[in-house]
Structures are given as structure tokens and as C-alpha cells.
Amino acid sequence: MNDYAISLDEIVSWLSAKKQSLDSAGVLHAGVHHARVSNNPSAFADYDTDIGIGRISAWVSGEIDFHVLRRSDGKNVMMEHLDVESLADPMLDHVFEKFLQTMANPDKAAI
């Protein structure tokens, strides 16, 4: 088993803590799920609005994906990948804000 700086519990806590930011953006948090894969366990959270569908996936290796689809046609309007050493990385907050904005208005997003 590999030793990673980020634990699965930390990922789940980080995803759950983001719930507070969602209400003001009108984004529904549809749950956090574990997806244990070999030596690189992960968790993901699904998000919904009337016009967007989103998912944030995070692996203990520090890889994090932010993905948003426009509900009306299923078009991918945001796909951003980060590699971080810690969930305290300021870039995570920046990309999470972009994720919320895209979820709230996927028609204004540009990939």
C-alpha cells in the first residue's frame, strides 16, 4: 500500500465541508461516495442544479477533478484537473468557486 499525504477520510470531510458554500449558489449536494480503487482510493461527490450536473472526484494521491455538464444537452462545460499535496492548497478554493459558478450558469462557461 502506498503512503499518501491525503487520507480518504480527509477527502470525505473536505467534500462534506463544501456543503455550506452550495446553498448560496443554489447547488444541491447529492452525496459523497467512496470509490476504492487498488492502491489509490478515492471519493466523489455529485451536485445538481436545474441547469447543471457536476461531480468532484478526489484521490488520496492528490489528484482532483472538477466536472460540469450542461443538463439541456449533456455538453461538457467544465473539466479541470488539479494535482495537490494537501487539501489546504489555495488553488482548490479557486477552482471550487469556478465550479460553483459553472454549476449555476453553465451557458456562460467556456472550456
N, CA, C and O atoms as a Tinker XYZ file with bonds, in Angstrom:
   444  protein
     1  N      0.838000   -1.186000    0.000000    73     2
     2  CA     0.000000    0.000000    0.000000    64     1     3
     3  C      0.876000    1.240000    0.000000    63     2     4     5
     4  O      1.884000    1.290000    0.705000    81     3
     5  N      0.504000    2.228000   -0.776000    73     3     6
     6  CA     1.257000    3.466000   -0.872000    64     5     7
     7  C      0.908000    4.397000    0.282000    63     6     8     9
     8  O     -0.205000    4.372000    0.808000    81     7
     9  N      1.873000    5.210000    0.661000    73     7    10
    10  CA     1.643000    6.222000    1.691000    64     9    11
    11  C      1.409000    7.558000    0.994000    63    10    12    13
    12  O      2.293000    8.086000    0.320000    81    11
    13  N      0.219000    8.087000    1.167000    73    11    14
    14  CA    -0.133000    9.366000    0.564000    64    13    15
    15  C     -0.334000   10.396000    1.662000    63    14    16    17
    16  O     -0.653000   10.054000    2.800000    81    15
    17  N     -0.144000   11.664000    1.307000    73    15    18
    18  CA    -0.294000   12.746000    2.275000    64    17    19
    19  C     -1.759000   13.024000    2.598000    63    18    20    21
    20  O     -2.061000   13.602000    3.642000    81    19
    21  N     -2.675000   12.618000    1.712000    73    19    22
    22  CA    -4.100000   12.875000    1.903000    64    21    23
    23  C     -4.803000   11.551000    2.182000    63    22    24    25
    24  O     -4.590000   10.571000    1.467000    81    23
    25  N     -5.632000   11.517000    3.206000    73    23    26
    26  CA    -6.364000   10.292000    3.526000    64    25    27
    27  C     -7.764000   10.345000    2.921000    63    26    28    29
    28  O     -8.266000   11.419000    2.591000    81    27
    29  N     -8.375000    9.200000    2.781000    73    27    30
    30  CA    -9.741000    9.130000    2.272000    64    29    31
    31  C    -10.698000    9.874000    3.212000    63    30    32    33
    32  O    -11.618000   10.548000    2.747000    81    31
    33  N    -10.492000    9.759000    4.515000    73    31    34
    34  CA   -11.329000   10.485000    5.484000    64    33    35
    35  C    -11.211000   11.990000    5.301000    63    34    36    37
    36  O    -12.205000   12.707000    5.418000    81    35
    37  N    -10.000000   12.478000    5.012000    73    35    38
    38  CA    -9.813000   13.910000    4.778000    64    37    39
    39  C    -10.558000   14.361000    3.523000    63    38    40    41
    40  O    -11.148000   15.441000    3.499000    81    39
    41  N    -10.527000   13.536000    2.491000    73    39    42
    42  CA   -11.243000   13.865000    1.253000    64    41    43
    43  C    -12.737000   13.963000    1.523000    63    42    44    45
    44  O    -13.387000   14.920000    1.104000    81    43
    45  N    -13.283000   12.972000    2.223000    73    43    46
    46  CA   -14.714000   12.965000    2.527000    64    45    47
    47  C    -15.077000   14.195000    3.367000    63    46    48    49
    48  O    -16.105000   14.827000    3.121000    81    47
    49  N    -14.252000   14.535000    4.345000    73    47    50
    50  CA   -14.500000   15.724000    5.172000    64    49    51
    51  C    -14.460000   16.993000    4.331000    63    50    52    53
    52  O    -15.303000   17.874000    4.498000    81    51
    53  N    -13.484000   17.093000    3.428000    73    51    54
    54  CA   -13.353000   18.271000    2.571000    64    53    55
    55  C    -14.583000   18.416000    1.671000    63    54    56    57
    56  O    -15.140000   19.507000    1.544000    81    55
    57  N    -14.999000   17.320000    1.054000    73    55    58
    58  CA   -16.190000   17.366000    0.191000    64    57    59
    59  C    -17.440000   17.726000    0.995000    63    58    60    61
    60  O    -18.279000   18.499000    0.532000    81    59
    61  N    -17.560000   17.171000    2.183000    73    59    62
    62  CA   -18.726000   17.450000    3.034000    64    61    63
    63  C    -18.724000   18.894000    3.521000    63    62    64    65
    64  O    -19.784000   19.512000    3.624000    81    63
    65  N    -17.558000   19.432000    3.818000    73    63    66
    66  CA   -17.459000   20.813000    4.307000    64    65    67
    67  C    -17.884000   21.821000    3.248000    63    66    68    69
    68  O    -18.263000   22.943000    3.582000    81    67
    69  N    -17.827000   21.445000    2.001000    73    67    70
    70  CA   -18.196000   22.356000    0.909000    64    69    71
    71  C    -19.705000   22.554000    0.820000    63    70    72    73
    72  O    -20.165000   23.431000    0.088000    81    71
    73  N    -20.481000   21.762000    1.545000    73    71    74
    74  CA   -21.942000   21.878000    1.508000    64    73    75
    75  C    -22.410000   23.286000    1.852000    63    74    76    77
    76  O    -23.383000   23.770000    1.274000    81    75
    77  N    -21.731000   23.951000    2.787000    73    75    78
    78  CA   -22.138000   25.291000    3.220000    64    77    79
    79  C    -22.091000   26.297000    2.070000    63    78    80    81
    80  O    -22.940000   27.184000    1.991000    81    79
    81  N    -21.123000   26.169000    1.197000    73    79    82
    82  CA   -20.993000   27.086000    0.062000    64    81    83
    83  C    -22.061000   26.849000   -0.992000    63    82    84    85
    84  O    -22.362000   27.737000   -1.788000    81    83
    85  N    -22.631000   25.655000   -0.997000    73    83    86
    86  CA   -23.559000   25.270000   -2.056000    64    85    87
    87  C    -24.898000   25.974000   -1.965000    63    86    88    89
    88  O    -25.457000   26.377000   -2.985000    81    87
    89  N    -25.421000   26.127000   -0.753000    73    87    90
    90  CA   -26.745000   26.715000   -0.571000    64    89    91
    91  C    -26.856000   28.092000   -1.206000    63    90    92    93
    92  O    -27.827000   28.389000   -1.901000    81    91
    93  N    -25.855000   28.931000   -0.962000    73    91    94
    94  CA   -25.907000   30.294000   -1.501000    64    93    95
    95  C    -25.807000   30.310000   -3.020000    63    94    96    97
    96  O    -26.248000   31.264000   -3.660000    81    95
    97  N    -25.230000   29.258000   -3.603000    73    95    98
    98  CA   -25.101000   29.184000   -5.060000    64    97    99
    99  C    -26.281000   28.457000   -5.701000    63    98   100   101
   100  O    -26.363000   28.366000   -6.926000    81    99
   101  N    -27.196000   27.937000   -4.877000    73    99   102
   102  CA   -28.342000   27.209000   -5.420000    64   101   103
   103  C    -27.987000   25.842000   -5.968000    63   102   104   105
   104  O    -28.635000   25.346000   -6.890000    81   103
   105  N    -26.958000   25.233000   -5.400000    73   103   106
   106  CA   -26.486000   23.922000   -5.869000    64   105   107
   107  C    -26.853000   22.864000   -4.830000    63   106   108   109
   108  O    -26.585000   23.032000   -3.641000    81   107
   109  N    -27.461000   21.787000   -5.284000    73   107   110
   110  CA   -27.848000   20.674000   -4.420000    64   109   111
   111  C    -26.715000   19.655000   -4.356000    63   110   112   113
   112  O    -26.196000   19.226000   -5.386000    81   111
   113  N    -26.340000   19.276000   -3.147000    73   111   114
   114  CA   -25.308000   18.253000   -2.935000    64   113   115
   115  C    -26.000000   16.906000   -2.893000    63   114   116   117
   116  O    -26.801000   16.645000   -1.996000    81   115
   117  N    -25.700000   16.054000   -3.850000    73   115   118
   118  CA   -26.400000   14.775000   -3.971000    64   117   119
   119  C    -25.698000   13.629000   -3.253000    63   118   120   121
   120  O    -26.143000   12.485000   -3.355000    81   119
   121  N    -24.621000   13.902000   -2.535000    73   119   122
   122  CA   -23.984000   12.867000   -1.733000    64   121   123
   123  C    -22.524000   12.638000   -2.055000    63   122   124   125
   124  O    -22.041000   12.963000   -3.140000    81   123
   125  N    -21.829000   12.067000   -1.074000    73   123   126
   126  CA   -20.423000   11.696000   -1.213000    64   125   127
   127  C    -20.352000   10.179000   -1.259000    63   126   128   129
   128  O    -21.019000    9.494000   -0.484000    81   127
   129  N    -19.551000    9.664000   -2.162000    73   127   130
   130  CA   -19.439000    8.222000   -2.356000    64   129   131
   131  C    -17.968000    7.819000   -2.366000    63   130   132   133
   132  O    -17.118000    8.555000   -2.866000    81   131
   133  N    -17.680000    6.663000   -1.818000    73   131   134
   134  CA   -16.324000    6.110000   -1.836000    64   133   135
   135  C    -16.174000    5.241000   -3.073000    63   134   136   137
   136  O    -17.079000    4.488000   -3.433000    81   135
   137  N    -15.043000    5.352000   -3.707000    73   135   138
   138  CA   -14.749000    4.509000   -4.866000    64   137   139
   139  C    -13.335000    3.979000   -4.699000    63   138   140   141
   140  O    -12.397000    4.473000   -5.325000    81   139
   141  N    -13.195000    2.992000   -3.867000    73   139   142
   142  CA   -11.862000    2.437000   -3.596000    64   141   143
   143  C    -11.352000    1.705000   -4.831000    63   142   144   145
   144  O    -11.987000    0.786000   -5.348000    81   143
   145  N    -10.194000    2.143000   -5.281000    73   143   146
   146  CA    -9.585000    1.544000   -6.462000    64   145   147
   147  C     -8.146000    1.189000   -6.121000    63   146   148   149
   148  O     -7.339000    2.076000   -5.843000    81   147
   149  N     -7.827000   -0.060000   -6.137000    73   147   150
   150  CA    -6.481000   -0.591000   -5.882000    64   149   151
   151  C     -5.739000    0.207000   -4.815000    63   150   152   153
   152  O     -6.208000    0.328000   -3.684000    81   151
   153  N     -4.575000    0.752000   -5.181000    73   151   154
   154  CA    -3.739000    1.457000   -4.206000    64   153   155
   155  C     -3.994000    2.956000   -4.152000    63   154   156   157
   156  O     -3.268000    3.679000   -3.469000    81   155
   157  N     -5.009000    3.433000   -4.857000    73   155   158
   158  CA    -5.287000    4.863000   -4.893000    64   157   159
   159  C     -6.774000    5.109000   -4.621000    63   158   160   161
   160  O     -7.523000    5.457000   -5.533000    81   159
   161  N     -7.203000    4.929000   -3.360000    73   159   162
   162  CA    -8.619000    5.120000   -3.025000    64   161   163
   163  C     -9.088000    6.528000   -3.366000    63   162   164   165
   164  O     -8.299000    7.473000   -3.389000    81   163
   165  N    -10.383000    6.651000   -3.628000    73   163   166
   166  CA   -10.945000    7.946000   -3.983000    64   165   167
   167  C    -12.349000    8.089000   -3.422000    63   166   168   169
   168  O    -12.966000    7.132000   -2.954000    81   167
   169  N    -12.821000    9.312000   -3.488000    73   167   170
   170  CA   -14.204000    9.616000   -3.150000    64   169   171
   171  C    -14.680000   10.646000   -4.159000    63   170   172   173
   172  O    -13.883000   11.397000   -4.722000    81   171
   173  N    -15.986000   10.672000   -4.382000    73   171   174
   174  CA   -16.535000   11.673000   -5.283000    64   173   175
   175  C    -17.855000   12.170000   -4.728000    63   174   176   177
   176  O    -18.537000   11.478000   -3.972000    81   175
   177  N    -18.193000   13.378000   -5.121000    73   175   178
   178  CA   -19.459000   13.990000   -4.708000    64   177   179
   179  C    -20.170000   14.479000   -5.954000    63   178   180   181
   180  O    -19.558000   15.046000   -6.859000    81   179
   181  N    -21.476000   14.249000   -5.982000    73   179   182
   182  CA   -22.305000   14.685000   -7.101000    64   181   183
   183  C    -23.110000   15.912000   -6.704000    63   182   184   185
   184  O    -23.506000   16.072000   -5.549000    81   183
   185  N    -23.343000   16.780000   -7.693000    73   183   186
   186  CA   -24.029000   18.049000   -7.476000    64   185   187
   187  C    -25.043000   18.277000   -8.588000    63   186   188   189
   188  O    -24.846000   17.840000   -9.722000    81   187
   189  N    -26.131000   18.965000   -8.251000    73   187   190
   190  CA   -27.188000   19.231000   -9.227000    64   189   191
   191  C    -27.700000   20.659000   -9.103000    63   190   192   193
   192  O    -27.758000   21.230000   -8.014000    81   191
   193  N    -28.070000   21.219000  -10.255000    73   191   194
   194  CA   -28.898000   22.410000  -10.336000    64   193   195
   195  C    -29.931000   22.116000  -11.416000    63   194   196   197
   196  O    -29.882000   21.061000  -12.048000    81   195
   197  N    -30.851000   23.022000  -11.629000    73   195   198
   198  CA   -31.827000   22.830000  -12.690000    64   197   199
   199  C    -31.172000   22.797000  -14.063000    63   198   200   201
   200  O    -31.727000   22.234000  -15.006000    81   199
   201  N    -29.987000   23.401000  -14.175000    73   199   202
   202  CA   -29.363000   23.508000  -15.492000    64   201   203
   203  C    -27.977000   22.875000  -15.585000    63   202   204   205
   204  O    -27.369000   22.878000  -16.655000    81   203
   205  N    -27.472000   22.334000  -14.480000    73   203   206
   206  CA   -26.144000   21.728000  -14.496000    64   205   207
   207  C    -26.057000   20.469000  -13.660000    63   206   208   209
   208  O    -26.798000   20.285000  -12.694000    81   207
   209  N    -25.127000   19.600000  -14.056000    73   207   210
   210  CA   -24.825000   18.365000  -13.327000    64   209   211
   211  C    -23.321000   18.373000  -13.093000    63   210   212   213
   212  O    -22.549000   18.561000  -14.033000    81   211
   213  N    -22.897000   18.173000  -11.851000    73   211   214
   214  CA   -21.472000   18.237000  -11.563000    64   213   215
   215  C    -20.970000   17.098000  -10.706000    63   214   216   217
   216  O    -21.734000   16.423000  -10.016000    81   215
   217  N    -19.661000   16.902000  -10.768000    73   215   218
   218  CA   -19.002000   15.903000   -9.924000    64   217   219
   219  C    -17.597000   16.395000   -9.603000    63   218   220   221
   220  O    -16.883000   16.910000  -10.463000    81   219
   221  N    -17.228000   16.219000   -8.348000    73   219   222
   222  CA   -15.849000   16.427000   -7.924000    64   221   223
   223  C    -15.339000   15.070000   -7.478000    63   222   224   225
   224  O    -15.921000   14.432000   -6.601000    81   223
   225  N    -14.252000   14.635000   -8.086000    73   223   226
   226  CA   -13.613000   13.355000   -7.746000    64   225   227
   227  C    -12.236000   13.653000   -7.181000    63   226   228   229
   228  O    -11.504000   14.483000   -7.721000    81   227
   229  N    -11.877000   12.972000   -6.087000    73   227   230
   230  CA   -10.581000   13.206000   -5.453000    64   229   231
   231  C     -9.956000   11.891000   -5.033000    63   230   232   233
   232  O    -10.625000   11.020000   -4.477000    81   231
   233  N     -8.663000   11.755000   -5.303000    73   231   234
   234  CA    -7.915000   10.560000   -4.972000    64   233   235
   235  C     -6.900000   10.879000   -3.883000    63   234   236   237
   236  O     -6.448000   12.018000   -3.774000    81   235
   237  N     -6.537000    9.886000   -3.075000    73   235   238
   238  CA    -5.576000   10.109000   -1.990000    64   237   239
   239  C     -4.208000   10.520000   -2.532000    63   238   240   241
   240  O     -3.383000   11.051000   -1.788000    81   239
   241  N     -3.962000   10.282000   -3.805000    73   239   242
   242  CA    -2.703000   10.694000   -4.432000    64   241   243
   243  C     -2.634000   12.203000   -4.648000    63   242   244   245
   244  O     -1.582000   12.731000   -5.009000    81   243
   245  N     -3.762000   12.908000   -4.427000    73   243   246
   246  CA    -3.783000   14.356000   -4.587000    64   245   247
   247  C     -4.347000   14.827000   -5.911000    63   246   248   249
   248  O     -4.342000   16.024000   -6.198000    81   247
   249  N     -4.833000   13.903000   -6.719000    73   247   250
   250  CA    -5.466000   14.275000   -7.980000    64   249   251
   251  C     -6.931000   14.615000   -7.710000    63   250   252   253
   252  O     -7.628000   13.878000   -7.013000    81   251
   253  N     -7.390000   15.732000   -8.264000    73   251   254
   254  CA    -8.770000   16.163000   -8.059000    64   253   255
   255  C     -9.325000   16.653000   -9.395000    63   254   256   257
   256  O     -8.711000   17.476000  -10.074000    81   255
   257  N    -10.491000   16.134000   -9.757000    73   255   258
   258  CA   -11.169000   16.529000  -10.993000    64   257   259
   259  C    -12.472000   17.242000  -10.676000    63   258   260   261
   260  O    -13.232000   16.806000   -9.812000    81   259
   261  N    -12.727000   18.332000  -11.374000    73   259   262
   262  CA   -13.973000   19.088000  -11.299000    64   261   263
   263  C    -14.625000   18.981000  -12.670000    63   262   264   265
   264  O    -14.009000   19.318000  -13.681000    81   263
   265  N    -15.860000   18.516000  -12.709000    73   263   266
   266  CA   -16.511000   18.240000  -13.980000    64   265   267
   267  C    -17.954000   18.745000  -13.938000    63   266   268   269
   268  O    -18.688000   18.451000  -12.995000    81   267
   269  N    -18.360000   19.507000  -14.961000    73   267   270
   270  CA   -19.731000   20.017000  -15.050000    64   269   271
   271  C    -20.268000   19.758000  -16.455000    63   270   272   273
   272  O    -19.597000   20.014000  -17.455000    81   271
   273  N    -21.495000   19.243000  -16.504000    73   271   274
   274  CA   -22.218000   19.067000  -17.758000    64   273   275
   275  C    -23.426000   19.985000  -17.770000    63   274   276   277
   276  O    -24.059000   20.205000  -16.737000    81   275
   277  N    -23.743000   20.520000  -18.942000    73   275   278
   278  CA   -24.973000   21.295000  -19.098000    64   277   279
   279  C    -26.114000   20.288000  -19.229000    63   278   280   281
   280  O    -26.069000   19.391000  -20.070000    81   279
   281  N    -27.121000   20.446000  -18.400000    73   279   282
   282  CA   -28.228000   19.488000  -18.344000    64   281   283
   283  C    -29.016000   19.420000  -19.659000    63   282   284   285
   284  O    -29.445000   18.336000  -20.053000    81   283
   285  N    -29.210000   20.532000  -20.332000    73   283   286
   286  CA   -30.074000   20.564000  -21.515000    64   285   287
   287  C    -29.573000   19.698000  -22.667000    63   286   288   289
   288  O    -30.369000   19.118000  -23.406000    81   287
   289  N    -28.254000   19.613000  -22.819000    73   287   290
   290  CA   -27.724000   18.841000  -23.947000    64   289   291
   291  C    -26.590000   17.883000  -23.568000    63   290   292   293
   292  O    -26.042000   17.193000  -24.428000    81   291
   293  N    -26.243000   17.842000  -22.283000    73   291   294
   294  CA   -25.185000   16.948000  -21.821000    64   293   295
   295  C    -23.786000   17.396000  -22.199000    63   294   296   297
   296  O    -22.828000   16.641000  -22.030000    81   295
   297  N    -23.653000   18.617000  -22.710000    73   295   298
   298  CA   -22.343000   19.113000  -23.135000    64   297   299
   299  C    -21.433000   19.349000  -21.934000    63   298   300   301
   300  O    -21.854000   19.891000  -20.912000    81   299
   301  N    -20.186000   18.933000  -22.079000    73   299   302
   302  CA   -19.162000   19.153000  -21.070000    64   301   303
   303  C    -18.794000   20.633000  -21.088000    63   302   304   305
   304  O    -18.273000   21.123000  -22.090000    81   303
   305  N    -19.056000   21.355000  -19.996000    73   303   306
   306  CA   -18.762000   22.788000  -19.948000    64   305   307
   307  C    -17.625000   23.128000  -18.987000    63   306   308   309
   308  O    -17.139000   24.260000  -18.973000    81   307
   309  N    -17.198000   22.147000  -18.181000    73   307   310
   310  CA   -16.030000   22.361000  -17.316000    64   309   311
   311  C    -15.390000   21.021000  -17.000000    63   310   312   313
   312  O    -16.054000   20.088000  -16.550000    81   311
   313  N    -14.102000   20.942000  -17.240000    73   311   314
   314  CA   -13.316000   19.791000  -16.814000    64   313   315
   315  C    -11.967000   20.336000  -16.406000    63   314   316   317
   316  O    -11.175000   20.768000  -17.243000    81   315
   317  N    -11.716000   20.309000  -15.110000    73   315   318
   318  CA   -10.463000   20.848000  -14.604000    64   317   319
   319  C     -9.815000   19.809000  -13.698000    63   318   320   321
   320  O    -10.474000   19.215000  -12.844000    81   319
   321  N     -8.526000   19.598000  -13.892000    73   319   322
   322  CA    -7.766000   18.614000  -13.125000    64   321   323
   323  C     -6.681000   19.337000  -12.334000    63   322   324   325
   324  O     -5.971000   20.190000  -12.866000    81   323
   325  N     -6.564000   18.983000  -11.056000    73   323   326
   326  CA    -5.503000   19.527000  -10.205000    64   325   327
   327  C     -4.712000   18.388000   -9.585000    63   326   328   329
   328  O     -5.240000   17.302000   -9.346000    81   327
   329  N     -3.451000   18.650000   -9.332000    73   327   330
   330  CA    -2.609000   17.763000   -8.534000    64   329   331
   331  C     -2.152000   18.579000   -7.336000    63   330   332   333
   332  O     -1.436000   19.569000   -7.490000    81   331
   333  N     -2.567000   18.162000   -6.132000    73   331   334
   334  CA    -2.225000   18.904000   -4.924000    64   333   335
   335  C     -1.542000   17.974000   -3.920000    63   334   336   337
   336  O     -1.695000   16.753000   -3.974000    81   335
   337  N     -0.798000   18.573000   -3.018000    73   335   338
   338  CA    -0.155000   17.801000   -1.961000    64   337   339
   339  C     -0.955000   17.858000   -0.670000    63   338   340   341
   340  O     -0.721000   17.087000    0.260000    81   339
   341  N     -1.915000   18.797000   -0.632000    73   339   342
   342  CA    -2.718000   18.990000    0.565000    64   341   343
   343  C     -4.064000   19.579000    0.163000    63   342   344   345
   344  O     -4.160000   20.298000   -0.832000    81   343
   345  N     -5.098000   19.275000    0.933000    73   343   346
   346  CA    -6.415000   19.849000    0.675000    64   345   347
   347  C     -6.494000   21.307000    1.132000    63   346   348   349
   348  O     -7.527000   21.957000    0.968000    81   347
   349  N     -5.410000   21.814000    1.700000    73   347   350
   350  CA    -5.323000   23.220000    2.072000    64   349   351
   351  C     -4.749000   24.068000    0.934000    63   350   352   353
   352  O     -4.598000   25.280000    1.085000    81   351
   353  N     -4.435000   23.456000   -0.177000    73   351   354
   354  CA    -3.894000   24.181000   -1.334000    64   353   355
   355  C     -4.889000   25.260000   -1.766000    63   354   356   357
   356  O     -6.046000   24.943000   -2.037000    81   355
   357  N     -4.467000   26.531000   -1.836000    73   355   358
   358  CA    -5.381000   27.616000   -2.189000    64   357   359
   359  C     -6.001000   27.469000   -3.584000    63   358   360   361
   360  O     -7.079000   28.007000   -3.836000    81   359
   361  N     -5.345000   26.761000   -4.475000    73   359   362
   362  CA    -5.883000   26.567000   -5.814000    64   361   363
   363  C     -7.199000   25.795000   -5.769000    63   362   364   365
   364  O     -8.056000   25.985000   -6.631000    81   363
   365  N     -7.365000   24.928000   -4.773000    73   363   366
   366  CA    -8.618000   24.183000   -4.629000    64   365   367
   367  C     -9.803000   25.113000   -4.419000    63   366   368   369
   368  O    -10.861000   24.913000   -5.017000    81   367
   369  N     -9.639000   26.122000   -3.579000    73   367   370
   370  CA   -10.722000   27.077000   -3.345000    64   369   371
   371  C    -11.046000   27.847000   -4.614000    63   370   372   373
   372  O    -12.214000   28.084000   -4.922000    81   371
   373  N    -10.019000   28.234000   -5.346000    73   371   374
   374  CA   -10.217000   28.973000   -6.590000    64   373   375
   375  C    -11.005000   28.129000   -7.602000    63   374   376   377
   376  O    -11.964000   28.614000   -8.202000    81   375
   377  N    -10.604000   26.889000   -7.786000    73   375   378
   378  CA   -11.283000   26.032000   -8.762000    64   377   379
   379  C    -12.677000   25.642000   -8.259000    63   378   380   381
   380  O    -13.598000   25.492000   -9.063000    81   379
   381  N    -12.845000   25.476000   -6.952000    73   379   382
   382  CA   -14.175000   25.179000   -6.420000    64   381   383
   383  C    -15.129000   26.343000   -6.695000    63   382   384   385
   384  O    -16.285000   26.110000   -7.049000    81   383
   385  N    -14.678000   27.578000   -6.543000    73   383   386
   386  CA   -15.518000   28.743000   -6.851000    64   385   387
   387  C    -15.901000   28.754000   -8.327000    63   386   388   389
   388  O    -17.046000   29.041000   -8.677000    81   387
   389  N    -14.947000   28.442000   -9.182000    73   387   390
   390  CA   -15.234000   28.347000  -10.625000    64   389   391
   391  C    -16.264000   27.242000  -10.883000    63   390   392   393
   392  O    -17.162000   27.407000  -11.709000    81   391
   393  N    -16.132000   26.130000  -10.184000    73   391   394
   394  CA   -17.077000   25.022000  -10.288000    64   393   395
   395  C    -18.483000   25.483000   -9.915000    63   394   396   397
   396  O    -19.438000   25.197000  -10.639000    81   395
   397  N    -18.623000   26.194000   -8.794000    73   395   398
   398  CA   -19.934000   26.692000   -8.362000    64   397   399
   399  C    -20.532000   27.649000   -9.389000    63   398   400   401
   400  O    -21.718000   27.565000   -9.707000    81   399
   401  N    -19.717000   28.549000   -9.899000    73   399   402
   402  CA   -20.204000   29.495000  -10.910000    64   401   403
   403  C    -20.663000   28.762000  -12.169000    63   402   404   405
   404  O    -21.673000   29.125000  -12.771000    81   403
   405  N    -19.929000   27.744000  -12.556000    73   403   406
   406  CA   -20.290000   26.981000  -13.750000    64   405   407
   407  C    -21.557000   26.178000  -13.513000    63   406   408   409
   408  O    -22.396000   26.066000  -14.407000    81   407
   409  N    -21.704000   25.619000  -12.320000    73   407   410
   410  CA   -22.923000   24.883000  -11.990000    64   409   411
   411  C    -24.136000   25.809000  -12.039000    63   410   412   413
   412  O    -25.201000   25.413000  -12.511000    81   411
   413  N    -23.978000   27.031000  -11.557000    73   411   414
   414  CA   -25.078000   27.981000  -11.505000    64   413   415
   415  C    -25.418000   28.542000  -12.880000    63   414   416   417
   416  O    -26.559000   28.934000  -13.126000    81   415
   417  N    -24.437000   28.583000  -13.775000    73   415   418
   418  CA   -24.684000   29.145000  -15.103000    64   417   419
   419  C    -23.795000   28.468000  -16.146000    63   418   420   421
   420  O    -22.830000   29.072000  -16.614000    81   419
   421  N    -24.104000   27.228000  -16.514000    73   419   422
   422  CA   -23.254000   26.501000  -17.461000    64   421   423
   423  C    -23.246000   27.112000  -18.867000    63   422   424   425
   424  O    -22.333000   26.836000  -19.645000    81   423
   425  N    -24.240000   27.933000  -19.207000    73   423   426
   426  CA   -24.259000   28.547000  -20.537000    64   425   427
   427  C    -23.165000   29.588000  -20.711000    63   426   428   429
   428  O    -22.785000   29.901000  -21.840000    81   427
   429  N    -22.651000   30.129000  -19.608000    73   427   430
   430  CA   -21.586000   31.136000  -19.687000    64   429   431
   431  C    -20.206000   30.514000  -19.578000    63   430   432   433
   432  O    -19.206000   31.225000  -19.669000    81   431
   433  N    -20.127000   29.218000  -19.388000    73   431   434
   434  CA   -18.843000   28.544000  -19.224000    64   433   435
   435  C    -18.158000   28.371000  -20.574000    63   434   436   437
   436  O    -18.805000   28.209000  -21.609000    81   435
   437  N    -16.856000   28.409000  -20.531000    73   435   438
   438  CA   -16.081000   28.165000  -21.755000    64   437   439
   439  C    -14.963000   27.202000  -21.425000    63   438   440   441
   440  O    -14.134000   27.471000  -20.556000    81   439
   441  N    -14.944000   26.098000  -22.109000    73   439   442
   442  CA   -13.874000   25.115000  -21.881000    64   441   443
   443  C    -12.648000   25.535000  -22.673000    63   442   444
   444  O    -11.624000   24.854000  -22.631000    81   443
